[in-house]
């Protein structure tokens, strides 16, 4: 059942294809079979190559960021070393505890001494902009530098040390002039008591110089960017103007993924509505993340040349496929046009032309088949013309023969009137019945006649037989319903059966044989019963019994049965029963036919 459904589906699909011309089907087939493999291979190769390039560049990016993070760590260690030297300096350790008791003069003197003793060490690092020492309540003990900063920001940075890891808080700050600075803040503890906090140290670094010294010269590719983000996601340092310092740049798409499920792993994210590869490296000493952004367009830029080659190959394949399809199409279309022209000639009756020998392909075999069909058609036409000629000759003979029946009927009519004038009534009746019987036999051409006409023919036949056999039989006809007379029956089906009773039912003692014909309707069947009270016969001898066929109609009982079965089927026909000295009964079964529909009722 499943295979039949698949075959039906294939037939439906082929029916849809048949709506297209052969040229279009060939073009579609060649394009599909030639372009699809190329496109599939190109797509698969592109996908695999892109994945390979992405993996290699991702690994390369991660390696570069790892090396850059080491540069940043070494740079930060310099400032942390400087901050430790400042914190343990005796002037700082001694000045902060007694800051409140110092006079202004003593404070200025202390600041001068700190500047003289630590200045050379501080300015050895050229990218420092400020070194600030604050008391616990945020008052400045020492401020060496050239930038000014909001006091609240300095206090906030100083307080960040309390939550920072390892007494070092690295963060971003902007000066009053709008310059970007990186701030390192540390708590200053007493040298003899590490639990006693004396104040805070803040070292401010020029972000531009810091960037140049660490990662500013590195390039991850065209359109790529590198920046540093602190633990809160704030941009501490950046080279690209599209990533401003002090902001939460793409906090959800980038930083949230870097510190979350994709930590230490490259991933793709939408950055500025562009697909971007994001890689990062963690800087433990500052709790920073060095983040690299590489546009996906750069990763696949090397595929552009290959894609161009693929497009060129597809175009060449398309051109070659089209040319090959057209070449094959013309090899099919040319003989098809010849066949179509040949068919039009056949339609116009020009049967003498032949296509002739063709190529040994399917079209050639079709051509040879059509040539043979045309030859057979010519023979059939000749046969039909011969039959028509014979039919016309037969019709001419029938027209000539029509004179004979008219002459016969006129002669019988004259004999009937002569017998009537002479007072010979039996002869008149016999001649009249013979005339009617011959008229219905010769002139009535219908195969089916009303049952009433069939009974009249039977009565005429009985009248003729009485001239020969006298009163040796008695015939009676009776229909159970009057409508039965209008039912149609095959012509001359009663006469052979009644004739058989007249000829063979009589006994040797000369007893008169009674023959009865009855008709009745039984369901969808018409039953006609013909029974006689003659001598009967043994049914076992029925097959060997020879019945004379030299009768008026020339139609035997077996012929009647065969006619009925041929016309109506095996359910209909004759059934005969007989017993010795009891008589014979024959029942004819027919369908109910009416004159209006000529069909079963």
C-alpha positions as CSV (number, residue, x, y, z in Angstrom):
1,X,0.0,0.0,0.0
2,X,2.9,2.4,0.8
3,X,4.6,1.6,-2.5
4,X,1.3,2.4,-4.3
5,X,1.1,5.7,-2.5
6,X,4.6,6.5,-3.5
7,X,3.9,5.6,-7.1
8,X,0.8,7.8,-7.0
9,X,2.8,10.7,-5.6
10,X,5.4,10.3,-8.3
11,X,2.7,10.4,-11.0
12,X,1.2,13.5,-9.5
13,X,4.7,15.1,-9.4
14,X,5.3,14.1,-13.0
15,X,1.9,15.6,-14.0
16,X,3.0,18.9,-12.5
17,X,6.3,18.7,-14.5
18,X,4.3,18.0,-17.7
19,X,3.0,21.6,-17.4
20,X,6.4,22.8,-18.3
21,X,8.0,22.6,-21.7
22,X,10.8,20.1,-22.3
23,X,13.2,22.9,-22.7
24,X,12.4,24.3,-19.3
25,X,12.5,20.9,-17.7
26,X,15.9,20.2,-19.2
27,X,17.2,23.5,-18.1
28,X,15.8,23.0,-14.6
29,X,17.3,19.5,-14.4
30,X,20.8,20.6,-15.5
31,X,20.8,23.6,-13.2
32,X,19.7,21.5,-10.2
33,X,22.1,18.6,-10.9
34,X,25.1,20.9,-11.7
35,X,24.6,23.9,-9.4
36,X,23.3,22.1,-6.3
37,X,26.5,20.1,-5.7
38,X,28.7,23.1,-6.3
39,X,26.6,25.3,-4.0
40,X,26.5,22.5,-1.4
41,X,30.3,22.0,-1.5
42,X,30.8,25.8,-1.5
43,X,28.5,26.3,1.5
44,X,30.1,23.4,3.4
45,X,33.6,24.5,2.6
46,X,32.8,28.1,3.5
47,X,31.3,27.0,6.8
48,X,34.2,24.8,7.6
49,X,36.8,27.3,6.5
50,X,35.1,30.1,8.5
51,X,35.0,27.9,11.6
52,X,38.7,27.0,11.1
53,X,39.7,30.7,10.6
54,X,37.6,31.8,13.5
55,X,39.2,29.2,15.8
56,X,42.7,30.1,14.7
57,X,42.1,33.8,15.1
58,X,40.4,33.3,18.4
59,X,43.4,31.4,19.7
60,X,45.7,34.0,18.3
61,X,43.7,36.8,19.9
62,X,43.7,35.0,23.2
63,X,47.5,34.6,23.1
64,X,48.0,38.3,22.2
65,X,45.7,39.4,25.0
66,X,47.5,37.1,27.4
67,X,50.9,38.6,26.5
68,X,49.4,42.2,26.7
69,X,48.0,41.4,30.1
70,X,51.5,40.5,31.3
71,X,52.7,43.8,30.0
72,X,50.0,45.6,31.9
73,X,50.8,43.6,35.0
74,X,54.5,44.5,34.8
75,X,53.5,48.2,34.3
76,X,51.2,48.0,37.4
77,X,53.9,46.4,39.5
78,X,56.1,49.5,39.0
79,X,53.5,51.7,40.5
80,X,52.8,49.3,43.3
81,X,56.5,49.2,44.1
82,X,56.6,53.0,44.1
83,X,53.6,53.2,46.3
84,X,55.2,50.8,48.8
85,X,58.3,52.9,48.9
86,X,56.3,56.0,49.6
87,X,54.2,54.3,52.3
88,X,57.2,53.2,54.3
89,X,59.1,56.4,54.0
90,X,59.9,57.9,57.4
91,X,58.5,61.3,56.6
92,X,55.2,59.7,55.6
93,X,55.2,57.4,58.7
94,X,56.0,60.3,60.9
95,X,54.0,63.1,59.3
96,X,50.6,61.5,59.1
97,X,50.2,60.7,62.9
98,X,51.0,64.2,64.0
99,X,49.4,66.1,61.0
100,X,46.7,67.7,63.2
101,X,49.3,69.1,65.6
102,X,51.5,70.7,62.9
103,X,51.3,74.4,62.2
104,X,50.9,75.6,58.6
105,X,54.6,76.4,58.5
106,X,55.5,72.9,59.7
107,X,53.1,71.4,57.1
108,X,54.8,73.3,54.3
109,X,58.2,72.4,55.6
110,X,57.1,68.7,55.7
111,X,55.7,68.8,52.1
112,X,59.0,70.4,50.9
113,X,61.1,67.7,52.5
114,X,58.8,64.9,51.1
115,X,59.1,66.5,47.6
116,X,62.8,66.8,47.8
117,X,63.4,63.2,49.1
118,X,60.7,61.4,47.0
119,X,60.6,63.7,43.9
120,X,63.3,62.0,42.0
121,X,61.9,58.6,42.6
122,X,58.4,59.7,41.7
123,X,59.3,61.5,38.5
124,X,61.4,58.6,37.3
125,X,58.1,57.3,35.9
126,X,57.2,59.9,33.3
127,X,53.5,59.0,33.0
128,X,52.6,60.0,36.6
129,X,50.4,63.1,36.9
130,X,49.8,63.3,40.6
131,X,50.9,61.7,43.9
132,X,48.5,62.5,46.8
133,X,48.7,61.6,50.4
134,X,45.5,62.0,52.5
135,X,44.7,61.7,56.1
136,X,42.1,59.4,57.3
137,X,39.5,62.2,57.1
138,X,40.5,63.1,53.5
139,X,42.7,66.2,54.2
140,X,45.8,66.4,51.9
141,X,49.1,65.9,53.5
142,X,51.0,66.0,50.3
143,X,50.0,66.6,46.7
144,X,52.7,66.5,44.0
145,X,51.4,67.0,40.5
146,X,49.7,69.4,38.0
147,X,46.1,68.2,37.9
148,X,43.1,69.0,40.1
149,X,40.4,66.5,40.9
150,X,37.0,66.8,42.6
151,X,37.5,66.1,46.4
152,X,34.5,63.8,46.4
153,X,36.0,61.6,43.7
154,X,39.3,61.4,45.6
155,X,37.5,60.5,48.8
156,X,35.5,57.9,47.0
157,X,38.7,56.4,45.5
158,X,40.4,56.3,48.9
159,X,37.4,54.6,50.5
160,X,37.5,52.0,47.7
161,X,40.7,50.6,49.4
162,X,38.6,49.2,52.2
163,X,36.8,46.8,49.9
164,X,39.7,46.2,47.5
165,X,41.8,43.0,47.5
166,X,45.4,43.2,48.7
167,X,45.4,46.9,49.8
168,X,45.4,48.1,46.2
169,X,42.4,49.7,44.5
170,X,42.9,50.4,40.7
171,X,40.2,52.5,39.1
172,X,39.4,55.4,36.7
173,X,39.1,59.1,37.4
174,X,38.6,62.2,35.3
175,X,40.4,65.5,36.2
176,X,38.8,68.9,36.4
177,X,40.2,69.5,32.9
178,X,38.6,66.4,31.5
179,X,41.8,64.4,31.1
180,X,41.6,60.6,31.7
181,X,43.6,59.2,34.6
182,X,44.1,55.8,36.1
183,X,44.1,55.9,39.9
184,X,45.9,53.6,42.3
185,X,44.8,54.1,45.9
186,X,46.3,52.3,49.0
187,X,45.9,52.6,52.7
188,X,48.9,53.8,54.7
189,X,49.4,51.7,57.8
190,X,51.8,52.3,60.6
191,X,55.1,50.4,60.1
192,X,55.2,49.2,63.7
193,X,51.4,48.4,63.8
194,X,49.9,47.1,60.6
195,X,46.4,47.3,62.1
196,X,46.7,51.1,62.5
197,X,45.7,53.1,59.4
198,X,47.4,56.4,59.1
199,X,45.9,57.7,55.9
200,X,45.7,57.1,52.1
201,X,48.1,57.2,49.2
202,X,46.7,57.9,45.7
203,X,48.9,57.7,42.6
204,X,47.3,59.1,39.4
205,X,48.7,57.9,36.0
206,X,48.2,59.4,32.6
207,X,45.9,57.0,30.8
208,X,47.3,57.8,27.3
209,X,50.9,57.1,28.3
210,X,49.9,54.0,30.2
211,X,48.0,52.7,27.1
212,X,51.0,53.4,24.9
213,X,53.4,51.7,27.2
214,X,51.2,48.5,27.5
215,X,48.9,47.6,24.6
216,X,48.4,50.7,22.5
217,X,50.7,49.5,19.7
218,X,49.0,46.1,19.4
219,X,46.5,45.4,16.6
220,X,44.1,42.5,16.5
221,X,43.0,43.2,12.9
222,X,41.1,45.8,10.9
223,X,38.3,47.4,12.9
224,X,39.4,45.7,16.1
225,X,39.6,47.3,19.5
226,X,41.3,46.7,22.9
227,X,40.3,48.2,26.2
228,X,40.5,47.6,29.9
229,X,37.5,47.3,32.2
230,X,37.6,47.3,36.0
231,X,35.6,45.0,38.3
232,X,32.5,47.2,38.0
233,X,32.5,47.2,34.2
234,X,33.8,50.7,33.9
235,X,36.2,51.4,31.0
236,X,39.5,52.3,32.6
237,X,41.6,52.5,29.4
238,X,40.8,52.5,25.7
239,X,42.5,53.2,22.4
240,X,39.3,53.5,20.3
241,X,37.2,56.7,20.5
242,X,34.1,54.5,20.1
243,X,34.8,53.1,23.6
244,X,34.9,56.1,25.9
245,X,36.7,55.9,29.3
246,X,34.6,56.0,32.4
247,X,31.5,54.4,30.8
248,X,29.9,51.1,31.1
249,X,30.5,50.0,27.4
250,X,28.1,47.2,26.3
251,X,27.8,46.2,29.9
252,X,25.3,43.3,29.2
253,X,26.6,42.0,25.8
254,X,30.3,42.2,26.6
255,X,31.3,42.6,30.2
256,X,28.4,40.6,31.6
257,X,29.5,37.6,29.4
258,X,33.2,38.1,30.1
259,X,32.7,37.8,33.8
260,X,29.9,35.2,33.5
261,X,29.4,32.1,31.4
262,X,32.2,32.9,28.8
263,X,35.0,33.8,31.3
264,X,38.4,33.1,29.7
265,X,36.7,31.9,26.5
266,X,36.1,33.8,23.2
267,X,32.5,34.3,22.1
268,X,30.4,36.2,19.7
269,X,28.3,39.2,20.7
270,X,26.4,42.0,19.1
271,X,28.5,45.2,19.6
272,X,27.1,48.3,17.9
273,X,24.7,46.1,15.8
274,X,27.7,44.2,14.4
275,X,28.6,40.6,15.1
276,X,31.9,40.7,17.0
277,X,34.3,38.2,18.4
278,X,35.0,39.0,22.1
279,X,38.1,37.7,23.8
280,X,39.4,38.6,27.3
281,X,42.3,38.1,29.7
282,X,42.1,38.6,33.4
283,X,44.6,40.9,35.2
284,X,44.6,39.6,38.7
285,X,46.7,42.2,40.4
286,X,44.3,45.0,39.5
287,X,41.1,42.9,39.2
288,X,40.8,44.2,35.6
289,X,39.9,42.6,32.3
290,X,41.8,43.2,29.1
291,X,39.1,42.9,26.4
292,X,39.6,42.5,22.7
293,X,36.9,43.1,20.1
294,X,37.4,41.7,16.6
295,X,34.7,42.2,14.0
296,X,33.3,39.1,12.3
297,X,33.7,40.8,9.0
298,X,37.5,40.8,9.5
299,X,37.5,37.2,10.5
300,X,35.8,36.2,7.2
301,X,37.5,38.8,5.1
302,X,39.9,36.1,3.8
303,X,36.8,34.3,2.5
304,X,35.9,37.1,0.1
305,X,38.3,35.9,-2.6
306,X,37.2,32.3,-2.2
307,X,33.5,33.4,-2.4
308,X,34.3,35.4,-5.6
309,X,35.9,32.3,-7.1
310,X,32.8,30.2,-6.1
311,X,30.5,32.7,-7.7
312,X,32.7,32.6,-10.9
313,X,32.6,28.8,-10.9
314,X,28.8,28.9,-10.4
315,X,28.5,31.2,-13.4
316,X,30.7,29.1,-15.6
317,X,28.8,26.0,-14.5
318,X,25.5,27.7,-15.2
319,X,26.7,28.7,-18.6
320,X,28.0,25.3,-19.5
321,X,24.8,23.6,-18.1
322,X,22.6,25.9,-20.1
323,X,24.6,25.2,-23.3
324,X,24.5,21.4,-22.7
325,X,20.8,21.5,-21.9
326,X,20.0,23.5,-25.1
327,X,22.2,21.1,-27.1
328,X,20.2,18.1,-25.7
329,X,17.0,20.0,-26.1
330,X,17.6,20.6,-29.8
331,X,18.5,16.9,-30.2
332,X,15.0,16.1,-28.8
333,X,13.1,19.1,-30.3
334,X,14.2,18.6,-33.9
335,X,12.8,15.0,-34.3
336,X,9.7,16.1,-32.3
337,X,9.1,18.9,-34.8
338,X,9.5,16.4,-37.6
339,X,7.0,14.0,-35.8
340,X,4.6,16.9,-35.3
341,X,4.8,17.9,-38.9
342,X,4.3,14.3,-39.9
343,X,1.2,14.0,-37.6
344,X,-0.3,17.1,-39.2
345,X,0.2,15.5,-42.7
346,X,-1.5,12.4,-41.4
347,X,-4.4,14.6,-40.0
348,X,-4.8,16.1,-43.5
349,X,-4.9,12.7,-45.1
350,X,-1.4,12.7,-46.6
351,X,-0.5,9.1,-45.8
352,X,2.0,8.5,-48.5
353,X,4.9,10.4,-46.9
354,X,7.2,8.6,-44.5
355,X,9.8,10.0,-42.1
356,X,12.1,7.2,-43.0
357,X,15.1,5.8,-41.1
358,X,16.0,7.6,-37.9
359,X,18.5,7.4,-35.1
360,X,18.5,4.4,-32.7
361,X,17.2,6.3,-29.7
362,X,13.7,6.5,-28.2
363,X,12.7,9.2,-30.7
364,X,13.8,6.9,-33.6
365,X,11.8,4.0,-32.2
366,X,8.8,6.2,-31.9
367,X,9.2,7.3,-35.5
368,X,9.4,3.7,-36.7
369,X,6.3,2.9,-34.6
370,X,4.4,5.8,-36.1
371,X,5.4,4.7,-39.6
372,X,4.1,1.2,-38.9
373,X,0.9,2.7,-37.5
374,X,0.4,4.8,-40.6
375,X,0.9,1.6,-42.7
376,X,-1.7,-0.2,-40.7
377,X,-4.0,2.8,-40.9
378,X,-3.7,2.8,-44.7
379,X,-4.6,-0.9,-44.7
380,X,-7.6,-0.3,-42.5
381,X,-8.7,2.6,-44.7
382,X,-8.5,0.3,-47.7
383,X,-10.4,-2.4,-45.8
384,X,-13.1,0.1,-44.7
385,X,-13.5,1.4,-48.3
386,X,-13.8,-2.1,-49.6
387,X,-16.5,-2.9,-46.9
388,X,-18.3,0.3,-47.8
389,X,-18.3,-0.6,-51.4
390,X,-19.6,-4.1,-50.6
391,X,-22.3,-2.5,-48.3
392,X,-23.4,-0.2,-51.1
393,X,-23.6,-3.2,-53.5
394,X,-25.6,-5.1,-50.9
395,X,-28.0,-2.1,-50.4
396,X,-28.4,-2.0,-54.1
397,X,-29.3,-5.6,-54.2
398,X,-31.7,-5.1,-51.2
399,X,-33.4,-2.3,-53.1
400,X,-33.8,-4.6,-56.1
401,X,-35.1,-7.4,-53.9
402,X,-37.8,-5.2,-52.3
403,X,-39.9,-5.8,-55.4
404,X,-40.2,-9.5,-54.5
405,X,-41.9,-9.1,-51.0
406,X,-44.4,-6.6,-52.4
407,X,-45.2,-9.0,-55.2
408,X,-45.6,-11.8,-52.7
409,X,-47.9,-9.8,-50.4
410,X,-50.0,-8.7,-53.4
411,X,-50.3,-12.3,-54.6
412,X,-51.3,-13.5,-51.1
413,X,-53.8,-10.7,-50.8
414,X,-55.4,-11.7,-54.1
415,X,-55.6,-15.4,-53.0
416,X,-57.2,-14.3,-49.7
417,X,-59.9,-12.4,-51.6
418,X,-60.4,-15.2,-54.0
419,X,-60.9,-17.7,-51.1
420,X,-63.3,-15.3,-49.4
421,X,-65.3,-14.9,-52.7
422,X,-65.4,-18.7,-53.0
423,X,-66.5,-19.2,-49.4
424,X,-63.4,-21.2,-48.4
425,X,-62.9,-19.7,-45.0
426,X,-60.1,-21.9,-43.6
427,X,-58.0,-21.2,-46.7
428,X,-58.7,-17.4,-46.3
429,X,-57.7,-17.5,-42.7
430,X,-54.5,-19.4,-43.5
431,X,-53.5,-17.1,-46.3
432,X,-54.3,-14.1,-44.1
433,X,-52.2,-15.4,-41.2
434,X,-49.3,-16.4,-43.6
435,X,-49.4,-12.8,-45.0
436,X,-49.3,-11.2,-41.6
437,X,-46.6,-13.6,-40.4
438,X,-44.4,-12.9,-43.4
439,X,-45.0,-9.2,-43.1
440,X,-43.8,-9.2,-39.4
441,X,-40.9,-11.4,-40.3
442,X,-39.6,-9.5,-43.4
443,X,-40.7,-5.9,-42.8
444,X,-40.3,-5.4,-39.1
445,X,-36.6,-4.9,-38.5
446,X,-36.7,-4.3,-34.7
447,X,-35.0,-7.0,-32.5
448,X,-37.4,-6.3,-29.6
449,X,-41.2,-6.1,-30.1
450,X,-44.1,-5.8,-27.7
451,X,-45.3,-9.1,-26.2
452,X,-48.7,-8.5,-27.7
453,X,-47.2,-8.5,-31.2
454,X,-45.2,-11.7,-30.4
455,X,-48.5,-13.4,-29.2
456,X,-50.2,-12.3,-32.4
457,X,-47.4,-13.8,-34.5
458,X,-47.8,-17.0,-32.5
459,X,-51.6,-17.1,-33.2
460,X,-51.0,-16.5,-36.9
461,X,-48.5,-19.4,-36.8
462,X,-51.1,-21.6,-35.1
463,X,-53.7,-20.8,-37.7
464,X,-51.3,-21.8,-40.5
465,X,-50.5,-25.1,-38.7
466,X,-54.2,-26.0,-38.3
467,X,-54.4,-26.1,-42.1
468,X,-51.9,-29.0,-42.0
469,X,-52.7,-30.7,-38.6
470,X,-56.4,-29.8,-38.2
471,X,-57.7,-29.9,-34.6
472,X,-54.8,-32.0,-33.3
473,X,-53.9,-29.2,-30.9
474,X,-55.5,-26.4,-29.0
475,X,-53.6,-23.1,-28.2
476,X,-54.6,-20.6,-25.5
477,X,-52.8,-17.5,-24.4
478,X,-53.4,-15.6,-21.2
479,X,-51.4,-12.8,-19.4
480,X,-51.9,-12.2,-15.7
481,X,-51.7,-8.4,-16.0
482,X,-52.6,-6.3,-19.0
483,X,-49.4,-4.3,-18.7
484,X,-47.4,-7.4,-19.7
485,X,-48.6,-6.9,-23.3
486,X,-46.6,-3.7,-23.5
487,X,-43.3,-5.3,-22.3
488,X,-40.7,-5.8,-25.0
489,X,-39.3,-9.2,-25.8
490,X,-37.0,-10.6,-28.4
491,X,-38.8,-11.5,-31.7
492,X,-39.8,-15.1,-32.4
493,X,-39.1,-16.7,-29.0
494,X,-42.5,-18.4,-28.5
495,X,-43.0,-20.0,-32.0
496,X,-40.2,-22.5,-31.8
497,X,-41.4,-23.8,-28.4
498,X,-45.0,-24.1,-29.4
499,X,-44.0,-25.7,-32.7
500,X,-42.0,-28.3,-30.8
501,X,-45.2,-29.1,-28.8
502,X,-47.3,-29.3,-32.0
503,X,-44.8,-31.6,-33.7
504,X,-43.8,-33.9,-30.9
505,X,-46.4,-33.8,-28.0
506,X,-49.1,-35.7,-29.8
507,X,-49.8,-39.2,-28.7
508,X,-50.4,-42.2,-31.0
509,X,-54.0,-42.6,-30.0
510,X,-54.8,-39.3,-31.7
511,X,-55.7,-37.4,-28.5
512,X,-55.9,-33.6,-28.9
513,X,-52.9,-31.8,-27.3
514,X,-53.6,-28.7,-25.2
515,X,-51.0,-26.0,-25.4
516,X,-51.2,-23.1,-22.9
517,X,-49.1,-19.9,-22.9
518,X,-49.2,-17.8,-19.7
519,X,-47.3,-14.7,-18.7
520,X,-46.7,-13.1,-15.3
521,X,-44.4,-10.7,-13.5
522,X,-42.2,-12.0,-10.7
523,X,-40.1,-9.3,-9.1
524,X,-37.7,-7.8,-11.7
525,X,-38.4,-10.7,-14.1
526,X,-40.9,-11.4,-16.8
527,X,-41.8,-15.2,-16.8
528,X,-43.6,-16.8,-19.8
529,X,-44.7,-20.4,-19.3
530,X,-45.5,-22.7,-22.3
531,X,-47.0,-26.0,-21.2
532,X,-48.6,-28.9,-23.0
533,X,-50.4,-32.0,-21.8
534,X,-48.8,-34.3,-24.5
535,X,-46.8,-37.5,-24.1
536,X,-43.7,-35.8,-22.7
537,X,-40.2,-37.3,-22.7
538,X,-37.4,-38.6,-20.5
539,X,-35.2,-35.7,-19.4
540,X,-32.2,-38.1,-19.4
541,X,-32.6,-38.5,-23.1
542,X,-32.8,-34.8,-23.7
543,X,-29.2,-34.4,-24.8
544,X,-29.5,-37.2,-27.4
545,X,-32.8,-36.1,-28.7
546,X,-32.7,-34.6,-32.2
547,X,-35.3,-32.0,-33.0
548,X,-36.0,-31.0,-36.6
549,X,-35.0,-27.4,-37.4
550,X,-36.9,-27.3,-40.6
551,X,-39.5,-24.9,-39.2
552,X,-41.2,-21.8,-40.5
553,X,-38.9,-19.4,-38.6
554,X,-35.8,-21.4,-39.0
555,X,-35.1,-20.8,-35.3
556,X,-34.7,-23.7,-32.8
557,X,-35.3,-23.9,-29.1
558,X,-31.5,-23.9,-28.3
559,X,-31.1,-20.9,-30.6
560,X,-33.8,-19.0,-28.6
561,X,-32.0,-19.8,-25.3
562,X,-28.7,-18.7,-26.7
563,X,-30.2,-15.4,-28.0
564,X,-31.7,-14.6,-24.6
565,X,-28.4,-15.3,-22.7
566,X,-26.3,-13.3,-25.2
567,X,-28.6,-10.3,-24.9
568,X,-29.3,-10.3,-21.1
569,X,-26.8,-12.6,-19.4
570,X,-26.7,-16.1,-17.8
571,X,-29.5,-15.2,-15.3
572,X,-32.0,-15.3,-18.1
573,X,-33.0,-18.0,-20.6
574,X,-35.1,-21.2,-20.9
575,X,-35.8,-23.9,-18.4
576,X,-37.6,-27.1,-19.7
577,X,-39.1,-29.8,-17.5
578,X,-40.9,-32.9,-18.9
579,X,-42.2,-36.3,-17.7
580,X,-43.3,-39.2,-19.8
581,X,-47.2,-39.1,-20.3
582,X,-47.4,-36.0,-18.1
583,X,-46.5,-33.3,-20.7
584,X,-43.7,-30.7,-21.1
585,X,-43.3,-27.3,-19.5
586,X,-40.9,-24.5,-20.6
587,X,-40.4,-21.3,-18.7
588,X,-38.8,-18.3,-20.3
589,X,-37.2,-15.8,-18.0
590,X,-36.7,-12.2,-19.3
591,X,-35.9,-8.8,-17.9
592,X,-38.7,-6.3,-17.8
593,X,-38.2,-3.9,-20.7
594,X,-40.4,-1.0,-21.7
595,X,-40.6,0.9,-24.9
596,X,-39.8,4.3,-23.3
597,X,-36.4,3.6,-21.8
598,X,-35.5,0.3,-23.5
599,X,-34.1,-0.7,-20.1
600,X,-34.7,-2.7,-17.0
601,X,-37.6,-1.6,-14.8
